[in-house]
Amino acid sequence: MNDLSPERITELRRMSPEAKLREAERLWWEGRKERANAIRNEHPDWSEESVQAEVRRVLLSEAMNEG
């Protein structure tokens, strides 16, 4: 979901803190799935365990570089 229309922004601003947290978590898992799909496409021969390990490595690396 990349809808940042004025209507969507208004909807997001009206959300309770709890709803915002749930939405953030949903987006986190959606992004993680997208990252895994990209890795699978790059490495079709990798096992699911290897794909998930790479997802963790990449996300941790990105998080460490932001701080």
Stockholm file with secondary structure:
# STOCKHOLM 1.0

chainA/1-67         MNDLSPERITELRRMSPEAKLREAERLWWEGRKERANAIRNEHPDWSEESVQAEVRRVLLSEAMNEG
#=GR chainA/1-67 SS CCCCCHHHHHHHHHSCHHHHHHHHHHHHHHHHHHHHHHHHHHCTTSCHHHHHHHHHHHHHHHHHHHC
#=GC SS_cons        CCCCCHHHHHHHHHSCHHHHHHHHHHHHHHHHHHHHHHHHHHCTTSCHHHHHHHHHHHHHHHHHHHC
//
